[in-house]
Amino acid sequence: MNKLGRLDGVSRYQQVREILRQEIIEQNMKPGERLAPERELAERFGVSRFTVCRALSALVQEGVLVRQQGNGTFVSSWRERPIRSRTQTIALSIPLRRNMRIPGEIVKGAAHAMQEKDYKLVLTDTSNSALAEAREIEKHRRERVDGFIIWPVDRDPNYELLKELLYTGPPIVLIDRFFEDIPSDFVVTDNFWGAYEATRILIERGHRRIAHFSALTSRNTALEQRRAGYEKALMDNGIDPDPELVCPPMEYPGAISFRHTMVYLRRLPDPITAVFTVNDPYAWAACRAALDAGLEVPRDIEIATFFDELGVDEGLDVPFIRVAQPTYEMGLRAAEVLLDRIEGIGGAEPIRIFLKPKVVTEDKAEQRTVISEQ
């Protein structure tokens, strides 16, 4: 039993790493010898499995150990190889889209943090394609980048690949969304708070029947938290969430539409008077649907939305309640977290940063803008 004590400036995972490294040397363990399972090591050192995982991952990166999927962790022939040198390169994997402004601010924030540490940034456009995401991640691993900042694609089927990165390295930081069961570092917008605040403002303006236009997707915590914030705001104001008012769009090649949905919801015995949408393309589609139905925005239908700057409908000029993400800060903080991981700074537990957005309300009649940052 090697219960760990407290050492100033030395985290628990670093202590585990150094003990295991020393044992491999002192016991003259041979290449191919298997280490004890993570569960046993965690019990031995009195730490979490995540702490053990970080220690083992550090030794894997150095070439001391190798992992075999489903078999365990083994001593490698590290004595014949030099310790891996850094390439001073970080890969940023992000889904770029036409007219999408958010990635530019994220890239700018990340680049500024890296310039101070003399790191290079390699930008990868996944085009929101899982195949492209997996291909680029594998390519950059072969090129031995020092770390990844990853915005996972929608409906991400590369879950297992991202989970493997956490265990085998190099270190990763997720942005925009995360996975509940992967203990990774991440930097995201506080989507719950933004959705709650936007919905609360609609209620404050007298709306009781508020629809939510969102997407049907899996493993997207950004959308899940936006729906949760919307529903919590309703309940906190004595309104029971109505599942019938949570609607996905009709999808066509290159376009989405809520036209039939808008007509249906307005013909209900208790019709909707407002909509909270998951992003700005959905807001523009909701606005188009309202206009096609002969409604005026915001007089007949008021719209609140997360404004992800995914593209603007130049043919429309209407006031929305907009939740604006702190995208520059997202890139900056993600790069700072990743650089600390590369340098071995910080503890073993995952770093989870929620950045508060700004809620901007526009009253066209009075020509005023109000920013909420409670």
Contacts in CASP RR format, 6 or more apart in sequence:
PFRMAT RR
TARGET T0000
AUTHOR 0000-0000-0000
METHOD contacts of the structure
MODEL  1
MNKLGRLDGVSRYQQVREILRQEIIEQNMKPGERLAPERELAERFGVSRF
TVCRALSALVQEGVLVRQQGNGTFVSSWRERPIRSRTQTIALSIPLRRNM
RIPGEIVKGAAHAMQEKDYKLVLTDTSNSALAEAREIEKHRRERVDGFII
WPVDRDPNYELLKELLYTGPPIVLIDRFFEDIPSDFVVTDNFWGAYEATR
ILIERGHRRIAHFSALTSRNTALEQRRAGYEKALMDNGIDPDPELVCPPM
EYPGAISFRHTMVYLRRLPDPITAVFTVNDPYAWAACRAALDAGLEVPRD
IEIATFFDELGVDEGLDVPFIRVAQPTYEMGLRAAEVLLDRIEGIGGAEP
IRIFLKPKVVTEDKAEQRTVISEQ
1 44 0 8 1.000
2 19 0 8 1.000
2 44 0 8 1.000
2 45 0 8 1.000
3 45 0 8 1.000
3 46 0 8 1.000
4 12 0 8 1.000
4 15 0 8 1.000
4 16 0 8 1.000
4 45 0 8 1.000
4 46 0 8 1.000
4 47 0 8 1.000
5 15 0 8 1.000
7 15 0 8 1.000
11 346 0 8 1.000
11 347 0 8 1.000
11 348 0 8 1.000
12 45 0 8 1.000
12 47 0 8 1.000
12 51 0 8 1.000
12 347 0 8 1.000
12 348 0 8 1.000
13 47 0 8 1.000
13 51 0 8 1.000
13 52 0 8 1.000
13 54 0 8 1.000
13 55 0 8 1.000
13 58 0 8 1.000
13 347 0 8 1.000
13 348 0 8 1.000
14 55 0 8 1.000
14 58 0 8 1.000
14 344 0 8 1.000
15 45 0 8 1.000
16 41 0 8 1.000
16 45 0 8 1.000
16 47 0 8 1.000
16 51 0 8 1.000
16 52 0 8 1.000
16 55 0 8 1.000
17 54 0 8 1.000
17 55 0 8 1.000
17 56 0 8 1.000
17 58 0 8 1.000
17 59 0 8 1.000
19 45 0 8 1.000
20 35 0 8 1.000
20 41 0 8 1.000
20 55 0 8 1.000
20 56 0 8 1.000
20 59 0 8 1.000
21 59 0 8 1.000
21 64 0 8 1.000
23 29 0 8 1.000
24 64 0 8 1.000
24 75 0 8 1.000
29 75 0 8 1.000
30 75 0 8 1.000
31 74 0 8 1.000
31 75 0 8 1.000
31 76 0 8 1.000
31 77 0 8 1.000
32 74 0 8 1.000
32 75 0 8 1.000
32 76 0 8 1.000
33 74 0 8 1.000
33 75 0 8 1.000
34 71 0 8 1.000
34 72 0 8 1.000
34 73 0 8 1.000
34 74 0 8 1.000
35 41 0 8 1.000
35 56 0 8 1.000
35 65 0 8 1.000
35 72 0 8 1.000
35 73 0 8 1.000
35 74 0 8 1.000
35 75 0 8 1.000
36 44 0 8 1.000
37 72 0 8 1.000
38 49 0 8 1.000
38 52 0 8 1.000
38 53 0 8 1.000
38 56 0 8 1.000
38 73 0 8 1.000
39 49 0 8 1.000
41 52 0 8 1.000
42 48 0 8 1.000
42 49 0 8 1.000
42 51 0 8 1.000
42 52 0 8 1.000
45 51 0 8 1.000
45 52 0 8 1.000
47 348 0 8 1.000
48 348 0 8 1.000
48 349 0 8 1.000
50 183 0 8 1.000
50 348 0 8 1.000
50 349 0 8 1.000
50 350 0 8 1.000
51 348 0 8 1.000
51 349 0 8 1.000
53 166 0 8 1.000
53 167 0 8 1.000
54 348 0 8 1.000
55 348 0 8 1.000
56 65 0 8 1.000
56 67 0 8 1.000
56 73 0 8 1.000
56 167 0 8 1.000
57 166 0 8 1.000
57 167 0 8 1.000
57 168 0 8 1.000
57 169 0 8 1.000
57 171 0 8 1.000
59 65 0 8 1.000
60 66 0 8 1.000
60 67 0 8 1.000
60 73 0 8 1.000
60 168 0 8 1.000
60 169 0 8 1.000
61 84 0 8 1.000
61 169 0 8 1.000
61 170 0 8 1.000
62 78 0 8 1.000
62 83 0 8 1.000
62 84 0 8 1.000
63 76 0 8 1.000
63 78 0 8 1.000
63 81 0 8 1.000
63 83 0 8 1.000
63 84 0 8 1.000
64 75 0 8 1.000
64 76 0 8 1.000
64 78 0 8 1.000
65 73 0 8 1.000
65 74 0 8 1.000
65 75 0 8 1.000
65 76 0 8 1.000
65 78 0 8 1.000
66 73 0 8 1.000
66 74 0 8 1.000
66 75 0 8 1.000
66 76 0 8 1.000
67 73 0 8 1.000
67 74 0 8 1.000
67 167 0 8 1.000
67 168 0 8 1.000
68 74 0 8 1.000
69 164 0 8 1.000
84 144 0 8 1.000
86 146 0 8 1.000
86 342 0 8 1.000
87 143 0 8 1.000
87 144 0 8 1.000
87 145 0 8 1.000
87 146 0 8 1.000
88 118 0 8 1.000
88 119 0 8 1.000
88 120 0 8 1.000
88 146 0 8 1.000
89 119 0 8 1.000
89 120 0 8 1.000
89 121 0 8 1.000
89 122 0 8 1.000
89 143 0 8 1.000
89 145 0 8 1.000
89 146 0 8 1.000
90 110 0 8 1.000
90 114 0 8 1.000
90 119 0 8 1.000
90 120 0 8 1.000
90 121 0 8 1.000
90 122 0 8 1.000
90 145 0 8 1.000
90 146 0 8 1.000
90 147 0 8 1.000
90 148 0 8 1.000
90 149 0 8 1.000
90 335 0 8 1.000
90 338 0 8 1.000
90 339 0 8 1.000
91 122 0 8 1.000
91 124 0 8 1.000
91 136 0 8 1.000
91 137 0 8 1.000
91 140 0 8 1.000
91 145 0 8 1.000
91 147 0 8 1.000
91 148 0 8 1.000
91 149 0 8 1.000
92 106 0 8 1.000
92 107 0 8 1.000
92 110 0 8 1.000
92 121 0 8 1.000
92 122 0 8 1.000
92 123 0 8 1.000
92 124 0 8 1.000
92 148 0 8 1.000
92 149 0 8 1.000
92 150 0 8 1.000
93 124 0 8 1.000
93 126 0 8 1.000
93 133 0 8 1.000
93 136 0 8 1.000
93 137 0 8 1.000
93 148 0 8 1.000
93 149 0 8 1.000
93 150 0 8 1.000
93 151 0 8 1.000
94 103 0 8 1.000
94 106 0 8 1.000
94 107 0 8 1.000
94 123 0 8 1.000
94 124 0 8 1.000
94 125 0 8 1.000
94 126 0 8 1.000
94 150 0 8 1.000
94 151 0 8 1.000
94 175 0 8 1.000
95 103 0 8 1.000
95 125 0 8 1.000
95 126 0 8 1.000
95 127 0 8 1.000
95 128 0 8 1.000
95 129 0 8 1.000
95 151 0 8 1.000
95 153 0 8 1.000
95 154 0 8 1.000
96 103 0 8 1.000
96 125 0 8 1.000
96 126 0 8 1.000
96 127 0 8 1.000
97 127 0 8 1.000
97 128 0 8 1.000
97 310 0 8 1.000
97 311 0 8 1.000
98 311 0 8 1.000
99 310 0 8 1.000
99 311 0 8 1.000
99 312 0 8 1.000
100 308 0 8 1.000
100 309 0 8 1.000
100 310 0 8 1.000
100 311 0 8 1.000
101 309 0 8 1.000
101 311 0 8 1.000
102 308 0 8 1.000
102 309 0 8 1.000
102 310 0 8 1.000
102 325 0 8 1.000
102 327 0 8 1.000
103 151 0 8 1.000
104 327 0 8 1.000
105 327 0 8 1.000
105 328 0 8 1.000
105 330 0 8 1.000
105 331 0 8 1.000
106 151 0 8 1.000
106 175 0 8 1.000
106 327 0 8 1.000
106 328 0 8 1.000
106 330 0 8 1.000
106 331 0 8 1.000
106 334 0 8 1.000
107 121 0 8 1.000
107 123 0 8 1.000
107 331 0 8 1.000
108 328 0 8 1.000
108 331 0 8 1.000
109 328 0 8 1.000
109 329 0 8 1.000
109 330 0 8 1.000
109 331 0 8 1.000
109 332 0 8 1.000
109 335 0 8 1.000
110 121 0 8 1.000
110 149 0 8 1.000
110 331 0 8 1.000
110 332 0 8 1.000
110 334 0 8 1.000
110 335 0 8 1.000
111 121 0 8 1.000
111 335 0 8 1.000
112 332 0 8 1.000
112 335 0 8 1.000
113 331 0 8 1.000
113 332 0 8 1.000
113 335 0 8 1.000
113 336 0 8 1.000
113 339 0 8 1.000
114 120 0 8 1.000
114 121 0 8 1.000
114 335 0 8 1.000
114 339 0 8 1.000
117 339 0 8 1.000
119 146 0 8 1.000
119 339 0 8 1.000
122 140 0 8 1.000
122 145 0 8 1.000
124 136 0 8 1.000
124 140 0 8 1.000
125 132 0 8 1.000
126 132 0 8 1.000
126 133 0 8 1.000
126 136 0 8 1.000
126 151 0 8 1.000
126 153 0 8 1.000
128 153 0 8 1.000
128 154 0 8 1.000
129 153 0 8 1.000
130 153 0 8 1.000
130 155 0 8 1.000
130 156 0 8 1.000
130 157 0 8 1.000
130 158 0 8 1.000
133 150 0 8 1.000
133 152 0 8 1.000
133 153 0 8 1.000
133 156 0 8 1.000
133 158 0 8 1.000
134 158 0 8 1.000
134 161 0 8 1.000
137 148 0 8 1.000
137 150 0 8 1.000
137 158 0 8 1.000
137 161 0 8 1.000
137 165 0 8 1.000
140 148 0 8 1.000
141 170 0 8 1.000
144 170 0 8 1.000
145 170 0 8 1.000
146 170 0 8 1.000
146 342 0 8 1.000
147 169 0 8 1.000
147 170 0 8 1.000
147 171 0 8 1.000
147 172 0 8 1.000
147 338 0 8 1.000
147 341 0 8 1.000
147 342 0 8 1.000
148 165 0 8 1.000
148 170 0 8 1.000
148 171 0 8 1.000
148 172 0 8 1.000
148 173 0 8 1.000
148 338 0 8 1.000
149 172 0 8 1.000
149 173 0 8 1.000
149 174 0 8 1.000
149 175 0 8 1.000
149 331 0 8 1.000
149 334 0 8 1.000
149 335 0 8 1.000
149 338 0 8 1.000
150 162 0 8 1.000
150 172 0 8 1.000
150 173 0 8 1.000
150 174 0 8 1.000
150 175 0 8 1.000
151 174 0 8 1.000
151 175 0 8 1.000
151 176 0 8 1.000
151 177 0 8 1.000
152 158 0 8 1.000
152 162 0 8 1.000
152 174 0 8 1.000
152 176 0 8 1.000
152 177 0 8 1.000
152 179 0 8 1.000
152 219 0 8 1.000
154 215 0 8 1.000
154 217 0 8 1.000
154 220 0 8 1.000
155 217 0 8 1.000
155 218 0 8 1.000
155 219 0 8 1.000
155 220 0 8 1.000
156 162 0 8 1.000
156 219 0 8 1.000
156 220 0 8 1.000
159 179 0 8 1.000
159 182 0 8 1.000
159 219 0 8 1.000
162 172 0 8 1.000
162 174 0 8 1.000
162 179 0 8 1.000
162 182 0 8 1.000
162 184 0 8 1.000
163 179 0 8 1.000
163 182 0 8 1.000
165 172 0 8 1.000
166 172 0 8 1.000
166 182 0 8 1.000
166 183 0 8 1.000
166 184 0 8 1.000
170 342 0 8 1.000
171 185 0 8 1.000
171 338 0 8 1.000
171 341 0 8 1.000
171 342 0 8 1.000
172 184 0 8 1.000
172 185 0 8 1.000
172 338 0 8 1.000
173 184 0 8 1.000
173 185 0 8 1.000
173 186 0 8 1.000
173 187 0 8 1.000
173 334 0 8 1.000
173 335 0 8 1.000
173 337 0 8 1.000
173 338 0 8 1.000
173 341 0 8 1.000
174 184 0 8 1.000
174 185 0 8 1.000
174 186 0 8 1.000
174 187 0 8 1.000
174 188 0 8 1.000
175 186 0 8 1.000
175 187 0 8 1.000
175 188 0 8 1.000
175 330 0 8 1.000
175 331 0 8 1.000
175 334 0 8 1.000
176 188 0 8 1.000
176 189 0 8 1.000
176 222 0 8 1.000
176 330 0 8 1.000
177 186 0 8 1.000
177 188 0 8 1.000
177 219 0 8 1.000
177 220 0 8 1.000
177 221 0 8 1.000
177 222 0 8 1.000
178 184 0 8 1.000
178 186 0 8 1.000
178 188 0 8 1.000
178 221 0 8 1.000
178 352 0 8 1.000
179 219 0 8 1.000
179 221 0 8 1.000
180 221 0 8 1.000
183 349 0 8 1.000
183 350 0 8 1.000
184 350 0 8 1.000
185 337 0 8 1.000
185 338 0 8 1.000
185 341 0 8 1.000
185 350 0 8 1.000
185 351 0 8 1.000
185 352 0 8 1.000
186 350 0 8 1.000
186 351 0 8 1.000
186 352 0 8 1.000
186 353 0 8 1.000
187 330 0 8 1.000
187 331 0 8 1.000
187 333 0 8 1.000
187 334 0 8 1.000
187 337 0 8 1.000
187 353 0 8 1.000
187 355 0 8 1.000
188 221 0 8 1.000
188 222 0 8 1.000
188 330 0 8 1.000
188 353 0 8 1.000
188 354 0 8 1.000
188 355 0 8 1.000
189 222 0 8 1.000
189 325 0 8 1.000
189 326 0 8 1.000
189 330 0 8 1.000
189 354 0 8 1.000
189 355 0 8 1.000
189 356 0 8 1.000
189 357 0 8 1.000
190 354 0 8 1.000
190 355 0 8 1.000
190 356 0 8 1.000
190 357 0 8 1.000
191 221 0 8 1.000
191 222 0 8 1.000
191 223 0 8 1.000
191 225 0 8 1.000
191 226 0 8 1.000
191 229 0 8 1.000
191 306 0 8 1.000
192 225 0 8 1.000
192 226 0 8 1.000
192 228 0 8 1.000
192 229 0 8 1.000
192 232 0 8 1.000
193 229 0 8 1.000
193 354 0 8 1.000
193 356 0 8 1.000
193 357 0 8 1.000
194 226 0 8 1.000
194 229 0 8 1.000
194 306 0 8 1.000
194 323 0 8 1.000
194 356 0 8 1.000
194 357 0 8 1.000
194 359 0 8 1.000
195 225 0 8 1.000
195 226 0 8 1.000
195 227 0 8 1.000
195 228 0 8 1.000
195 229 0 8 1.000
195 230 0 8 1.000
195 233 0 8 1.000
195 276 0 8 1.000
195 306 0 8 1.000
195 323 0 8 1.000
196 229 0 8 1.000
196 230 0 8 1.000
196 232 0 8 1.000
196 233 0 8 1.000
197 233 0 8 1.000
197 323 0 8 1.000
197 359 0 8 1.000
197 372 0 8 1.000
197 374 0 8 1.000
198 230 0 8 1.000
198 276 0 8 1.000
198 304 0 8 1.000
198 305 0 8 1.000
198 306 0 8 1.000
198 321 0 8 1.000
198 323 0 8 1.000
198 359 0 8 1.000
199 210 0 8 1.000
199 229 0 8 1.000
199 230 0 8 1.000
199 233 0 8 1.000
199 234 0 8 1.000
199 276 0 8 1.000
199 304 0 8 1.000
200 233 0 8 1.000
200 236 0 8 1.000
200 237 0 8 1.000
201 304 0 8 1.000
201 321 0 8 1.000
201 359 0 8 1.000
201 361 0 8 1.000
201 372 0 8 1.000
202 210 0 8 1.000
202 274 0 8 1.000
202 276 0 8 1.000
202 302 0 8 1.000
202 304 0 8 1.000
202 321 0 8 1.000
203 210 0 8 1.000
203 233 0 8 1.000
203 234 0 8 1.000
203 237 0 8 1.000
203 239 0 8 1.000
205 274 0 8 1.000
205 302 0 8 1.000
207 273 0 8 1.000
207 274 0 8 1.000
207 302 0 8 1.000
208 239 0 8 1.000
208 273 0 8 1.000
209 242 0 8 1.000
209 245 0 8 1.000
209 270 0 8 1.000
209 271 0 8 1.000
209 272 0 8 1.000
209 273 0 8 1.000
209 274 0 8 1.000
210 230 0 8 1.000
210 234 0 8 1.000
210 239 0 8 1.000
210 245 0 8 1.000
210 272 0 8 1.000
210 273 0 8 1.000
210 274 0 8 1.000
210 275 0 8 1.000
210 276 0 8 1.000
211 245 0 8 1.000
211 246 0 8 1.000
211 247 0 8 1.000
211 265 0 8 1.000
211 272 0 8 1.000
211 274 0 8 1.000
211 275 0 8 1.000
211 276 0 8 1.000
212 227 0 8 1.000
212 230 0 8 1.000
212 245 0 8 1.000
212 246 0 8 1.000
212 247 0 8 1.000
212 275 0 8 1.000
212 276 0 8 1.000
212 277 0 8 1.000
212 278 0 8 1.000
213 247 0 8 1.000
213 248 0 8 1.000
213 249 0 8 1.000
213 258 0 8 1.000
213 261 0 8 1.000
213 275 0 8 1.000
213 276 0 8 1.000
213 277 0 8 1.000
213 278 0 8 1.000
213 282 0 8 1.000
213 285 0 8 1.000
213 286 0 8 1.000
214 223 0 8 1.000
214 226 0 8 1.000
214 227 0 8 1.000
214 246 0 8 1.000
214 247 0 8 1.000
214 248 0 8 1.000
214 277 0 8 1.000
214 278 0 8 1.000
214 282 0 8 1.000
215 223 0 8 1.000
215 248 0 8 1.000
215 249 0 8 1.000
215 278 0 8 1.000
215 282 0 8 1.000
216 248 0 8 1.000
217 223 0 8 1.000
223 278 0 8 1.000
226 278 0 8 1.000
226 306 0 8 1.000
227 246 0 8 1.000
227 278 0 8 1.000
230 241 0 8 1.000
230 276 0 8 1.000
231 241 0 8 1.000
234 240 0 8 1.000
234 241 0 8 1.000
235 241 0 8 1.000
245 265 0 8 1.000
245 272 0 8 1.000
247 258 0 8 1.000
247 261 0 8 1.000
247 265 0 8 1.000
249 256 0 8 1.000
249 257 0 8 1.000
249 258 0 8 1.000
249 261 0 8 1.000
249 282 0 8 1.000
249 285 0 8 1.000
250 256 0 8 1.000
250 257 0 8 1.000
250 258 0 8 1.000
250 259 0 8 1.000
250 260 0 8 1.000
250 261 0 8 1.000
256 281 0 8 1.000
256 282 0 8 1.000
256 285 0 8 1.000
257 285 0 8 1.000
257 288 0 8 1.000
257 289 0 8 1.000
258 282 0 8 1.000
258 285 0 8 1.000
258 286 0 8 1.000
258 288 0 8 1.000
258 289 0 8 1.000
259 288 0 8 1.000
259 289 0 8 1.000
259 292 0 8 1.000
259 293 0 8 1.000
261 289 0 8 1.000
262 286 0 8 1.000
262 289 0 8 1.000
262 290 0 8 1.000
262 292 0 8 1.000
262 293 0 8 1.000
262 295 0 8 1.000
262 301 0 8 1.000
263 289 0 8 1.000
263 293 0 8 1.000
265 271 0 8 1.000
265 272 0 8 1.000
266 272 0 8 1.000
266 293 0 8 1.000
266 295 0 8 1.000
266 301 0 8 1.000
272 301 0 8 1.000
273 300 0 8 1.000
273 301 0 8 1.000
273 302 0 8 1.000
274 301 0 8 1.000
274 302 0 8 1.000
274 303 0 8 1.000
274 304 0 8 1.000
275 283 0 8 1.000
275 286 0 8 1.000
275 301 0 8 1.000
275 302 0 8 1.000
275 303 0 8 1.000
275 304 0 8 1.000
276 303 0 8 1.000
276 304 0 8 1.000
276 305 0 8 1.000
277 283 0 8 1.000
277 285 0 8 1.000
277 286 0 8 1.000
277 303 0 8 1.000
277 304 0 8 1.000
277 305 0 8 1.000
277 306 0 8 1.000
278 305 0 8 1.000
278 306 0 8 1.000
279 305 0 8 1.000
279 306 0 8 1.000
279 307 0 8 1.000
279 308 0 8 1.000
279 310 0 8 1.000
280 305 0 8 1.000
280 306 0 8 1.000
280 307 0 8 1.000
280 308 0 8 1.000
280 309 0 8 1.000
280 310 0 8 1.000
280 311 0 8 1.000
280 312 0 8 1.000
280 322 0 8 1.000
281 310 0 8 1.000
281 311 0 8 1.000
282 305 0 8 1.000
283 303 0 8 1.000
283 305 0 8 1.000
283 307 0 8 1.000
283 320 0 8 1.000
284 312 0 8 1.000
284 313 0 8 1.000
284 316 0 8 1.000
286 301 0 8 1.000
286 303 0 8 1.000
287 297 0 8 1.000
287 303 0 8 1.000
287 313 0 8 1.000
287 316 0 8 1.000
287 318 0 8 1.000
288 313 0 8 1.000
288 316 0 8 1.000
290 296 0 8 1.000
290 297 0 8 1.000
290 300 0 8 1.000
290 301 0 8 1.000
290 303 0 8 1.000
291 297 0 8 1.000
291 316 0 8 1.000
294 300 0 8 1.000
295 301 0 8 1.000
297 303 0 8 1.000
297 318 0 8 1.000
297 319 0 8 1.000
298 318 0 8 1.000
298 319 0 8 1.000
302 321 0 8 1.000
303 318 0 8 1.000
303 320 0 8 1.000
303 321 0 8 1.000
304 320 0 8 1.000
304 321 0 8 1.000
304 322 0 8 1.000
304 323 0 8 1.000
305 320 0 8 1.000
305 321 0 8 1.000
305 322 0 8 1.000
305 323 0 8 1.000
306 322 0 8 1.000
306 323 0 8 1.000
306 325 0 8 1.000
306 357 0 8 1.000
307 320 0 8 1.000
307 322 0 8 1.000
307 323 0 8 1.000
307 324 0 8 1.000
307 325 0 8 1.000
307 360 0 8 1.000
308 325 0 8 1.000
318 364 0 8 1.000
319 362 0 8 1.000
319 363 0 8 1.000
319 364 0 8 1.000
320 362 0 8 1.000
321 359 0 8 1.000
321 360 0 8 1.000
321 361 0 8 1.000
321 362 0 8 1.000
322 359 0 8 1.000
322 360 0 8 1.000
322 361 0 8 1.000
322 362 0 8 1.000
323 357 0 8 1.000
323 358 0 8 1.000
323 359 0 8 1.000
323 360 0 8 1.000
324 357 0 8 1.000
324 358 0 8 1.000
324 359 0 8 1.000
324 360 0 8 1.000
325 355 0 8 1.000
325 357 0 8 1.000
326 355 0 8 1.000
326 356 0 8 1.000
326 357 0 8 1.000
326 358 0 8 1.000
329 355 0 8 1.000
330 355 0 8 1.000
333 353 0 8 1.000
333 355 0 8 1.000
337 351 0 8 1.000
337 353 0 8 1.000
340 346 0 8 1.000
356 373 0 8 1.000
358 371 0 8 1.000
358 372 0 8 1.000
358 373 0 8 1.000
359 371 0 8 1.000
359 372 0 8 1.000
359 373 0 8 1.000
360 369 0 8 1.000
360 370 0 8 1.000
360 371 0 8 1.000
360 372 0 8 1.000
361 369 0 8 1.000
361 370 0 8 1.000
361 372 0 8 1.000
362 368 0 8 1.000
362 369 0 8 1.000
363 369 0 8 1.000
363 370 0 8 1.000
END
